[in-house]
Amino acid sequence: MSRLLLRDLLKAVRRHRRLLAGVSAAAAVYCGMAALSPPPPPTVAVLAAARDLAGGSPPTARDLRTLRLPVAVVPAGALQPGSDVARRVLAGPVRSGEPLTDARFLSPASLPAGQLAYPVRIDDADLTTLLQVGDRIDLYAATSTPADAATPLAGAVRVIALPAARPSSTGTSGALVVIAAGRDVIGRIAQATANARISFALTPDTS
C-alpha cells in the first residue's frame, strides 16, 4: 500500500511540476525582497486631537486619541498617553489629528495663585475682536430693562485666551473670552450670565 501511495505522489508531482516550480520561484523572490527591505522605523505614541478643538477649555477624553508617529517627526514637547490634561486649558484652536504639545496649553504661570481659567461669553462678538491675550477688562452684566444700570461683575481681570469662533448648533450668539479670576468672581459671573448680557470695558494694565 505504501508503494502505491508513493507512486501516486510521484505522478502528481510530475503532473504539477510547472505549478510547483512557479510557486517556489515566487516564494524565493518574496523572501529575497523581505530580506532586503529595511525594517519599519520605530514609533512613539503621542496624544492627538480626535476632532477640531476650540481654545479656552480643557480637552475631554472624547477630544483625544492616541497616534503613533516615527521618532524623527515627533514634535518637541509632545504629550504622551496618560498625560493629565483635564486641568490644562488650550490656549488656541487645534485641528483634528494634530499632536498635542505643551506649547498648546496655557502654562501654570498664566494663572496666578488662587485663580482659575473661566470662559465668559461676551454678548457682542465684534467687541472681542478688539482684545488681545494679556489685556485687562472690566466685566458688566446688563439686563433688557432700560431703567436698570449695568452691574459691575469684575474689575481688571486678565484675558488669557481668545478661542476661535465656530458655528453653534444651539444658535448661541456672542463670543467666548477666557479670563483668570478667583472663585468668588467666577461665581458672580456665572450667576449673571443666566439672566443678563455680558459686556466689558478695557482697563489700563497696572501690573
Phi, psi and omega per residue, in radians:
M1 nan -0.674 -3.128
S2 -1.171 -0.590 3.111
R3 -1.167 -0.683 3.117
L4 -1.118 -0.733 3.125
L5 -1.115 -0.743 3.138
L6 -1.113 -0.730 3.135
R7 -1.116 -0.732 3.125
D8 -1.130 -0.665 3.127
L9 -1.121 -0.735 3.128
L10 -1.132 -0.678 3.093
K11 -1.095 -0.740 -3.136
A12 -1.128 -0.663 3.119
V13 -1.134 -0.744 3.135
R14 -1.132 -0.664 -3.140
R15 -1.158 -0.621 -3.036
H16 -1.923 0.418 -3.067
R17 -1.124 -0.584 3.121
R18 -1.159 -0.745 3.127
L19 -1.111 -0.765 -3.138
L20 -1.137 -0.634 3.115
A21 -1.152 -0.698 3.109
G22 -1.116 -0.748 3.118
V23 -1.101 -0.719 3.141
S24 -1.125 -0.704 3.131
A25 -1.145 -0.740 3.127
A26 -1.101 -0.712 3.122
A27 -1.120 -0.661 3.133
A28 -1.163 -0.725 3.114
V29 -1.109 -0.759 3.141
Y30 -1.081 -0.799 -3.130
C31 -1.103 -0.636 3.119
G32 -1.168 -0.747 3.123
M33 -1.155 -0.701 3.129
A34 -1.096 -0.624 -3.131
A35 -1.235 -0.562 -3.118
L36 -1.474 -0.401 -3.105
S37 -1.204 2.380 3.119
P38 -1.250 2.623 3.114
P39 -1.160 2.662 3.121
P40 -1.084 2.538 -3.120
P41 -1.165 2.619 3.093
P42 -1.124 2.563 -3.113
T43 -2.123 2.848 3.114
V44 -2.251 2.408 3.092
A45 -1.442 2.233 3.121
V46 -2.292 2.803 3.053
L47 -1.447 2.405 3.104
A48 -2.391 2.807 3.115
A49 -1.281 2.276 3.125
A50 -1.431 -0.247 3.116
R51 -2.772 3.037 3.069
D52 -1.122 2.277 -3.097
L53 -2.072 2.462 3.035
A54 -1.551 2.709 3.069
G55 -1.382 2.965 3.032
G56 1.644 0.087 3.128
S57 -2.630 2.752 3.108
P58 -1.347 2.501 3.099
P59 -1.278 2.576 3.082
T60 -1.706 3.065 -3.140
A61 -1.061 -0.591 3.132
R62 -1.216 -0.363 -3.107
D63 -1.443 -0.134 -2.974
L64 -2.094 2.652 2.984
R65 -2.562 2.830 3.123
T66 -1.626 2.326 -3.128
L67 -2.223 2.332 3.105
R68 -1.751 2.185 -3.108
L69 -2.163 2.561 3.002
P70 -1.011 2.510 -3.069
V71 -0.957 -0.628 -3.045
A72 -1.186 -0.377 -3.076
V73 -1.932 0.087 3.107
V74 -1.199 2.157 -3.121
P75 -1.190 2.663 3.103
A76 -1.090 2.409 3.117
G77 1.365 0.239 -3.131
A78 -1.101 2.424 3.131
L79 -1.531 2.415 -3.130
Q80 -1.717 2.747 3.089
P81 -0.926 2.414 -3.077
G82 1.726 -0.184 3.099
S83 -1.158 2.422 -3.135
D84 -1.469 1.828 3.126
V85 -1.991 0.092 -3.063
A86 -1.098 -0.447 -3.123
R87 -1.945 0.237 -3.126
R88 -1.877 2.258 -3.049
V89 -1.650 2.271 3.079
L90 -1.171 2.289 -3.111
A91 -1.363 -0.344 -3.123
G92 -2.847 -3.139 -3.116
P93 -1.188 2.639 3.132
V94 -2.288 2.353 3.135
R95 -1.413 2.641 3.088
S96 -1.019 2.325 3.138
G97 1.527 -0.139 -3.118
E98 -1.324 2.246 3.064
P99 -1.087 2.443 -3.136
L100 -1.586 2.295 3.089
T101 -2.097 2.923 3.141
D102 -1.098 -0.445 -3.125
A103 -1.254 -0.278 3.139
R104 -1.367 -0.172 -3.069
F105 -1.985 2.661 3.022
L106 -1.129 2.299 -3.135
S107 -1.302 2.750 3.100
P108 -0.964 -0.505 3.141
A109 -1.196 -0.313 3.131
S110 -1.249 -0.343 -3.114
L111 -1.988 1.919 3.097
P112 -1.040 2.749 -3.139
A113 -1.001 2.327 3.115
G114 1.476 0.046 -3.139
Q115 -2.011 2.730 3.134
L116 -2.165 2.758 3.020
A117 -1.469 2.312 -3.099
Y118 -2.442 2.207 3.108
P119 -1.455 2.226 3.121
V120 -2.001 2.284 3.097
R121 -1.577 1.987 3.094
I122 -1.482 2.298 -3.023
D123 -1.087 -0.740 -3.122
D124 -1.693 1.808 -3.085
A125 -1.114 -0.525 -3.119
D126 -1.114 -0.548 -3.135
L127 -1.133 -0.586 -3.069
T128 -1.213 -0.298 3.086
T129 -1.195 -0.245 3.111
L130 -1.443 -0.202 -3.026
L131 -1.579 2.678 2.990
Q132 -2.292 2.676 3.075
V133 -1.058 2.287 -3.092
G134 1.845 -0.305 3.095
D135 -1.138 2.692 3.025
R136 -1.943 2.424 -3.082
I137 -2.358 2.664 2.928
D138 -1.710 2.382 -3.132
L139 -1.853 2.470 -3.123
Y140 -2.331 2.578 3.056
A141 -1.942 2.156 -3.118
A142 -2.086 2.365 3.076
T143 -1.708 3.066 -3.139
S144 -1.471 -0.019 3.132
T145 -1.495 2.050 -3.078
P146 -1.045 -0.509 -3.065
A147 -1.287 -0.362 -3.086
D148 -1.564 2.287 3.063
A149 -1.372 2.704 3.098
A150 -1.115 2.440 -3.095
T151 -1.664 2.161 3.074
P152 -1.136 2.326 3.139
L153 -1.913 -0.656 -3.094
A154 -2.760 2.577 -3.130
G155 -2.084 2.303 3.037
A156 0.964 0.748 3.041
V157 -1.435 2.550 -3.059
R158 -1.566 2.386 3.029
V159 -1.409 2.157 -3.098
I160 -1.979 -0.189 3.082
A161 -2.838 2.592 3.100
L162 -2.227 1.565 -3.106
P163 -1.043 2.513 3.091
A164 -1.200 2.421 3.136
A165 -1.202 2.495 3.049
R166 -2.500 2.706 -3.090
P167 -1.007 2.445 -3.131
S168 -1.787 2.283 3.122
S169 -1.344 -0.214 -3.115
T170 -1.794 0.027 -3.138
G171 1.345 0.256 -3.140
T172 -1.196 2.356 3.141
S173 -1.744 -3.092 3.104
G174 1.477 -2.949 -3.118
A175 -2.555 2.617 -3.120
L176 -1.544 2.457 3.019
V177 -2.284 2.233 -3.134
V178 -1.679 2.183 -3.116
I179 -2.040 2.848 2.981
A180 -1.861 2.173 -3.090
A181 -2.697 2.856 3.087
G182 -1.350 2.906 -3.088
R183 -1.073 -0.650 -3.113
D184 -1.169 -0.713 3.108
V185 -1.140 -0.763 3.127
I186 -1.074 -0.661 3.096
G187 -1.080 -0.742 3.117
R188 -1.132 -0.718 -3.128
I189 -1.154 -0.761 -3.130
A190 -1.076 -0.693 3.122
Q191 -1.172 -0.708 -3.079
A192 -1.222 -0.600 -3.087
T193 -1.150 -0.301 3.133
A194 -1.263 -0.461 -3.031
N195 -2.323 0.069 -3.047
A196 -2.478 2.857 3.040
R197 -1.631 2.400 -3.071
I198 -1.778 2.313 3.060
S199 -2.322 -3.133 -3.076
F200 -2.624 2.871 3.002
A201 -2.316 2.415 3.075
L202 -1.227 2.407 3.141
T203 -2.161 2.698 3.110
P204 -1.133 2.518 3.082
D205 -1.496 1.852 -3.089
T206 -1.689 0.114 -3.106
S207 -1.343 nan nan
